[in-house]
Amino acid sequence: MATSEKLLSTCRSAVPFRPRVWNSVTLTGGGAVTVRAWRLAGGTLAELPGRASGTGGQAVRQTESGNAGRVRHSPDSPRGRDEGGSISEAGTVGCLAVQDSLTLWLDSSLTSLTKARKVLPTLLDVQLPFPLEECIYQFVEFRRTPEGTVSALVCAARREAIQACLARYQAQVYHALGVGLDPMLLDHEGLALWTQSLVEWPAVAPSTSLRAMVGGPAEPSQHRALICLESDHLTLVMGSGTRYSQAHSLQTPAQSASADDLVNRLQLLLHAGFPARPPAAPVAQPLRAGNATHPPATLERSDCGLGSVADGPAGAEVQWLFCGARAGETAVVNALHQSLAQSWPGKLMIAKEPALFLARALGERALKRGPLRCNMRQLSLTHPVVRRMVERRARAAVVSILAAGVALMGFSLASRLLAERRFNRVKAEIARLAAELAPGLPSASPGVVIPYGREVPEVQKAWEKQAPLTKPFLEAFAPSLAVRLAEVIRAGKAAAVRFETLNLRRDSLALTGLAEDWDQCGELEERLKALGYAVKLERQEAVAETEVRFSIKAEGGAP
Amino acid sequence: MKLNTGLILQTCALLIFLAGLLASISALRQNAITRARLQGKLETLAQLSIIKQTHDRHQRSRQAFEALSNTVPVALATLAGATITSAAPEIRERETRSLVSGWTLRQAEVVFNEVDLSKVSGFLQAAENQRPPWRLVECALSSSRQADGLGRAVLILEALEKTRRQTTDNR
């Protein structure tokens, strides 16, 4: 079931560049309908209905007057021209009619998208009634079925059909330039109608739609049938939610007596597109059930095994959308809707300015990226401008790669040079310092290098020899020992002791003396400690004398 | 055989890109090795810089002495006579060591017998205030048993001198 399928990928751009202005031209009957569309700041789209003339004095088919969508200017206003740019600068997009092509869902029965891409052309070849080599095709969308396999929507047409379509465009002449049309981009009518219907009547809420676009499971959505009523034919496009299903084209009967036949044929096709509610009669189809657009040869046949309309039960609810030149004929549209709604009830909606609907669709698709984009001008039929652009892009890619390669080489060379330069600078600095600190070392001589890792030991060795010769100069500025002597004497006076001998050096002190009290020695000890000495005090018990004899040995305490 | 220019260009571009890629990888690897070597050299440089700082301090100290107008220390006998009048010192020259740039380190022993010990500090202060100064290296004081405040002082002083040492000191 379509609603539980997961979108894997979709073709979002038909051409490898994005002109700002497109002239979309659709051919109907003997004339053409044009819409000029251009991109505005912020990605919005503006459209302007235009004109094209037929050749050989055929009557000019006028597009509907007034604005089309968001355009405020008349077709011939200079400002309108300015906003859209000149015709020569704009790209032209045309479309391949449904009766000249086919769209088809193919099941690959493979779970890998990569592998499926490889086998799908073969599957298409099997399905086609003509050799694949005579055909131009494009896979526009890939989905994963509920069974996990990959199915793909292919748009295909015979080369002759495309060439004939291009010839028809060539026969049309722009009234302004007087030259034939040569569409850069040849879109598919059915896909264009479908995506434009989703633009003008979104199928689901935006958040749900977005989820479906990024590959999440689509919400169950309503079936949708779009009928494009033209003067000579009718195009039926079917789908569910955002999923395109199939497209068919039927000749419009000239006499009203044949109208019932047309309805019958439409019902047959709708039965194939929208499966009837159970118990439904089994429907045999030549291609994938419910998903095929018949090849041109079979389009007009109503007896292609789809079953009888009268026997079928009432179908699911369907959104009925009408567009095309004859969609403005209310009686025709209502009659058709009432006939079809008996089996598939649903609301009727008619496009605004229905005659321009397809042309608008082509402009929208050419200007904006989106799902199901398609260009049938491929291989030898590619438009020269597109070919040039492709070649230019290829050249640009090559030049970019070339530049990247050169840049990488330059970067690697520069980084090496910089690293080496820094290393050499550090080495030179080491040599300079070594020469300054140890003038006798080999490094001081040019070309002589201290063994790696031996610089510091060698310099230290040399410095140890040299330092004693200069150290006395530094020591002359050290704090005086005389000051320390005065401090020690003051400490003795403060502790009320008498020194007998005092030996003072820079890092040691030796004292002997007498104290009247045992504790006075302790006080002296504390005072010496405060000066930074590690003090070792020895006191002797007074035996014959009344005073306490003491001796102190102290270390440290350098001033 | 017709050459496909586009294909040749693409191939060349690809080859140059690959060459650039390989060169970059090689440069990155080489740079990692260079960085490790550089780290070692920077550590060496840091250690040498520490030695250099000490060296510079020594040099600055020496320059301060070089800047003195008088490079011969005052005679200790004269100094003692001026500061301690009560006792004449015994002055003995100890070791003399040659330094750099003509400088020598002189060491002398000054012995005061039965001297008022409180006056020794005045002598030392006067000695240290000279330019170039005499510095106290070691001192040994011992009090006299005969009278309070008297005693024997043995002072070892040193000074820097830039002149040929005279064998007969006029102390």
Interface residues (C-beta under 8 A of the other chain):
Chain A: E391 A394 R395 V398 V399 I401 L402 A404 G405 V406 A407 L408 M409 F411 S412 L413 S415 R416 A419 E420 R422 F423 V426 K427 E429 I430 L433 A434 E436 L437 G453 E455 V456 V459 Q460 W463 A467 L469 T470 K471 P472 F473 L474 E475 A476 F477 S480 L481 A482 L485 A486 I489 R498 F499 E500 T501 L502 N503 L504 R505 R506
Chain B: G6 L9 Q10 C12 A13 L14 L15 I16 F17 L18 A19 G20 L21 A23 S24 S26 A27 L28 Q30 N31 T34 R35 R37 L38 G40 K41 L42 T44 L45 Q47 L48 S49 I51 K52 T54 H55 R57 H58 Q59 S61 R62 A64 F65 L99 V100 W103 L105 S121 L124 Q125 E128 P132 P133 R135 L136 V137 E138 C139 A140 L141 S142 S143 E158 L160
